[in-house]
Amino acid sequence: MDKQERIKALKAHAKHMREVSLRMANRSGGNAHLGGGLSEIEALAALYGAVMEKGDKFILSKGHGVLGLYAALAEFGVMEESLLDTFLQDGSDLIAHPVMKPEIGLEASSGSLGQGISMAVGLALAAKKKGYTYQTYVLCGNGEANEGSVWEACMAAVSYGLDNFTLFLDNNHMQSDGDSSGVLNVSGKYTGMLAALGFQVLEIDGNDMEQVYDAYMALHEAGKPKAIVGNTVKGKGVAFMENNNDWHHNRLTAEQLAAALAELEAAE
């Protein structure tokens, strides 16, 4: 498969993952974190569909983005698709934030913002010290990046020369409390901040599959962790959700689901 064929296939996976995420949210009958789950879809589709190899590690540090993660795990055969029907149901392994269960692809419990990235740095450091060959990937949110522990983890990754570590920063410019510029106005500064620490940094359109794929595939600079600052759209793919913080955490009705699926179906 050449690169353009691969990109086309990944786009199809991403489209299906969005549909699956929406159906999962509706079927649960409750509120779900839709906006941040949809903004990260390209990052996860490329990662699971083309980048990660057997044994590699992924941690979703913005744990509330589980809709995208669960959809990816089912899409690429890491977990049984039938498990998606149990999302938010009593006794399910698929709850509102990931709970560690490696056999279905959940490498860590996360959701307390700023902690997942520290676990990911620990995994990468362990690989360095013990001679393991796996790569470690972590996805953080821009609201999460207000946490000091995120930057402590980044400093450690640089200090230990973790060139087996890749951070994807899902920079959708919004967070639970609204527009990020009204909380801490640094969303446009992440590339410079990470570069100043010593990261190899790539800034891209995080909803453009080819840019996402190319960024993941870019070779690591020796001795440097890699960061991909992906500028994304919260609620990507559904017009009434895009950049609308009402959909940070909300209930999707049957009528809204039908409208959203129709829009996705009509999109290229």
C-alpha positions as CSV (number, residue, x, y, z in Angstrom):
1,M,0.0,0.0,0.0
2,D,1.5,3.4,-1.0
3,K,1.2,6.4,1.2
4,Q,-1.8,8.0,-0.5
5,E,-3.7,4.7,-0.3
6,R,-2.8,4.4,3.3
7,I,-4.0,8.0,4.0
8,K,-7.3,7.2,2.2
9,A,-7.8,4.1,4.3
10,L,-7.0,6.0,7.5
11,K,-9.5,8.7,6.6
12,A,-12.2,6.0,6.2
13,H,-11.3,4.5,9.6
14,A,-11.5,8.0,11.2
15,K,-15.0,8.5,9.7
16,H,-16.2,5.2,11.0
17,M,-14.7,5.9,14.4
18,R,-16.6,9.2,14.6
19,E,-19.8,7.3,13.8
20,V,-19.1,4.6,16.3
21,S,-18.3,7.3,19.0
22,L,-21.6,9.0,18.4
23,R,-23.6,5.8,18.5
24,M,-21.8,4.8,21.7
25,A,-22.6,8.1,23.3
26,N,-26.3,7.9,22.3
27,R,-26.7,4.2,23.3
28,S,-25.4,4.9,26.8
29,G,-28.4,7.0,27.6
30,G,-26.3,9.5,29.6
31,N,-23.9,12.3,29.2
32,A,-20.6,11.7,27.5
33,H,-17.5,13.7,26.6
34,L,-18.2,14.2,22.9
35,G,-16.2,17.3,22.0
36,G,-12.8,16.2,23.1
37,G,-13.5,12.6,22.0
38,L,-14.1,13.8,18.4
39,S,-11.2,16.2,18.1
40,E,-8.6,13.4,18.7
41,I,-10.0,10.9,16.1
42,E,-7.3,11.5,13.4
43,A,-4.5,11.2,16.0
44,L,-5.8,7.9,17.2
45,A,-6.7,6.5,13.8
46,A,-3.2,7.1,12.5
47,L,-1.6,5.8,15.6
48,Y,-3.5,2.5,15.8
49,G,-3.9,2.1,12.1
50,A,-0.4,2.8,10.8
51,V,2.1,3.8,13.5
52,M,2.2,1.6,16.5
53,E,3.8,-1.8,16.4
54,K,3.2,-4.8,18.6
55,G,4.4,-4.1,22.1
56,D,4.2,-0.3,21.8
57,K,2.5,1.6,24.6
58,F,-0.3,4.3,24.4
59,I,-1.7,6.3,27.3
60,L,-4.7,8.6,26.9
61,S,-3.7,11.2,29.5
62,K,-6.9,13.3,28.8
63,G,-8.9,10.4,30.1
64,H,-12.3,12.0,29.3
65,G,-11.5,11.4,25.6
66,V,-12.5,7.7,26.0
67,L,-15.0,7.7,23.1
68,G,-12.2,8.2,20.6
69,L,-10.0,5.6,22.4
70,Y,-12.6,2.9,22.7
71,A,-13.6,3.4,19.0
72,A,-10.0,3.1,18.0
73,L,-9.4,-0.1,20.0
74,A,-12.5,-1.7,18.4
75,E,-11.7,-0.4,14.9
76,F,-8.3,-2.0,14.9
77,G,-9.2,-5.2,16.6
78,V,-7.5,-4.6,20.0
79,M,-10.9,-5.2,21.7
80,E,-14.0,-6.9,20.7
81,E,-16.5,-4.5,19.0
82,S,-19.3,-6.0,21.0
83,L,-17.8,-4.4,24.2
84,L,-18.7,-1.0,22.8
85,D,-22.4,-1.8,23.6
86,T,-21.5,-1.9,27.3
87,F,-20.2,1.7,27.4
88,L,-21.3,3.3,30.8
89,Q,-23.4,0.2,31.7
90,D,-23.2,-1.4,35.1
91,G,-20.3,-3.8,35.4
92,S,-18.6,-2.7,32.2
93,D,-14.9,-2.2,31.6
94,L,-15.8,0.8,29.4
95,I,-16.6,3.6,31.7
96,A,-16.3,7.4,31.5
97,H,-12.5,7.3,31.9
98,P,-10.0,4.5,31.1
99,V,-9.4,1.9,33.8
100,M,-6.3,-0.2,33.3
101,K,-6.9,-3.5,31.5
102,P,-4.0,-4.3,29.1
103,E,-5.8,-7.3,27.6
104,I,-8.3,-4.9,25.9
105,G,-5.7,-2.2,25.2
106,L,-6.1,0.0,28.3
107,E,-2.5,0.5,29.4
108,A,-3.3,2.8,32.3
109,S,-6.1,4.3,34.4
110,S,-6.3,8.0,33.6
111,G,-8.6,10.9,33.9
112,S,-7.0,12.8,36.8
113,L,-5.5,15.4,34.5
114,G,-1.7,15.6,34.2
115,Q,-1.0,12.1,35.5
116,G,-1.2,10.0,32.4
117,I,1.8,11.8,30.8
118,S,3.9,11.0,33.9
119,M,3.0,7.3,33.6
120,A,4.0,7.4,29.9
121,V,7.3,9.0,30.7
122,G,7.9,6.3,33.2
123,L,7.2,3.6,30.6
124,A,9.6,5.2,28.2
125,L,12.3,5.5,30.9
126,A,11.9,1.9,31.8
127,A,12.4,0.9,28.2
128,K,15.6,2.9,28.1
129,K,17.0,1.5,31.3
130,K,16.0,-2.2,30.6
131,G,16.7,-2.2,26.9
132,Y,13.1,-2.7,25.7
133,T,12.4,-1.7,22.1
134,Y,8.8,-0.5,22.5
135,Q,7.9,3.1,21.7
136,T,5.6,5.1,24.1
137,Y,2.9,7.5,22.9
138,V,0.7,9.7,25.0
139,L,-2.1,12.1,24.1
140,C,-2.8,15.1,26.3
141,G,-5.4,17.9,26.0
142,N,-4.7,21.6,25.9
143,G,-6.9,22.2,29.0
144,E,-4.9,19.4,30.7
145,A,-1.7,21.3,29.8
146,N,-2.6,23.9,32.4
147,E,-1.5,21.3,35.0
148,G,2.0,21.8,36.3
149,S,2.5,18.0,36.4
150,V,2.4,18.0,32.5
151,W,5.4,20.2,32.4
152,E,7.3,18.3,35.1
153,A,6.8,15.2,33.0
154,C,8.0,17.0,29.9
155,M,11.1,18.2,31.7
156,A,11.8,14.7,32.8
157,A,11.4,13.3,29.3
158,V,14.0,15.9,28.1
159,S,16.3,15.3,31.0
160,Y,16.4,11.5,30.4
161,G,16.8,11.9,26.6
162,L,13.7,9.9,25.9
163,D,13.8,9.7,22.1
164,N,11.4,6.7,22.4
165,F,8.6,9.0,23.6
166,T,6.1,10.9,21.6
167,L,3.6,13.4,23.0
168,F,0.5,14.4,20.9
169,L,-1.0,17.6,22.3
170,D,-4.7,17.8,21.2
171,N,-4.9,21.6,21.0
172,N,-8.6,22.2,20.4
173,H,-8.4,25.6,22.1
174,M,-11.2,24.8,24.4
175,Q,-11.7,23.1,27.8
176,S,-14.3,22.4,30.4
177,D,-14.5,26.0,31.5
178,G,-14.8,27.4,27.9
179,D,-12.3,29.0,25.5
180,S,-8.8,28.3,26.7
181,S,-7.7,31.8,26.0
182,G,-10.0,32.9,28.8
183,V,-8.5,30.5,31.3
184,L,-4.8,30.5,30.5
185,N,-4.0,32.2,27.2
186,V,-1.1,29.9,26.1
187,S,-2.8,27.7,23.4
188,G,-0.7,29.4,20.7
189,K,2.5,29.1,22.6
190,Y,2.9,25.3,23.1
191,T,5.3,24.8,20.2
192,G,7.7,27.4,21.6
193,M,7.3,26.2,25.1
194,L,8.1,22.6,24.2
195,A,11.0,23.5,22.0
196,A,12.5,25.7,24.7
197,L,12.4,22.6,27.0
198,G,14.3,20.6,24.5
199,F,11.6,18.7,22.6
200,Q,11.7,18.0,18.9
201,V,8.4,19.7,18.0
202,L,6.1,19.5,15.0
203,E,3.0,21.8,14.8
204,I,0.3,20.6,12.4
205,D,-3.4,20.6,11.6
206,G,-4.4,17.7,13.9
207,N,-7.5,16.9,11.9
208,D,-5.6,16.6,8.6
209,M,-4.8,12.9,8.3
210,E,-1.8,13.3,6.0
211,Q,-0.2,15.9,8.4
212,V,-0.9,13.7,11.4
213,Y,0.6,10.6,9.6
214,D,3.7,12.5,8.4
215,A,4.3,13.9,11.9
216,Y,4.2,10.5,13.5
217,M,6.4,9.1,10.9
218,A,9.0,11.8,11.2
219,L,12.2,10.3,12.6
220,H,13.1,11.2,16.2
221,E,16.1,13.4,16.7
222,A,18.6,11.4,18.7
223,G,18.3,12.0,22.4
224,K,15.1,14.1,22.2
225,P,11.5,13.3,23.0
226,K,9.1,14.3,20.2
227,A,6.0,16.5,20.6
228,I,3.3,16.9,18.0
229,V,1.1,20.0,18.6
230,G,-2.1,19.2,16.7
231,N,-4.4,22.1,16.3
232,T,-7.8,20.5,16.2
233,V,-11.5,21.4,16.4
234,K,-13.5,20.4,19.4
235,G,-16.4,18.3,18.2
236,K,-14.8,17.9,14.8
237,G,-17.1,16.5,12.1
238,V,-20.4,17.5,13.5
239,A,-21.4,21.1,12.7
240,F,-23.6,21.7,15.8
241,M,-20.8,20.4,18.1
242,E,-17.8,22.1,16.5
243,N,-16.3,24.8,18.8
244,N,-19.4,24.6,20.9
245,N,-18.5,23.9,24.5
246,D,-22.0,22.8,25.3
247,W,-20.7,19.5,23.9
248,H,-17.7,19.1,26.2
249,H,-20.0,16.8,28.2
250,N,-23.6,16.3,27.1
251,R,-26.3,13.9,26.2
252,L,-26.9,13.1,22.5
253,T,-30.6,12.5,21.6
254,A,-31.8,10.2,18.9
255,E,-32.7,13.1,16.7
256,Q,-29.3,14.8,17.1
257,L,-27.6,11.4,16.4
258,A,-29.5,11.1,13.2
259,A,-28.5,14.6,12.1
260,A,-24.8,14.0,13.0
261,L,-24.6,10.7,11.2
262,A,-26.3,12.2,8.1
263,E,-23.6,14.9,8.1
264,L,-20.8,12.5,8.4
265,E,-22.2,10.3,5.7
266,A,-22.4,13.3,3.3
267,A,-18.9,14.5,4.1
268,E,-16.0,13.4,1.8
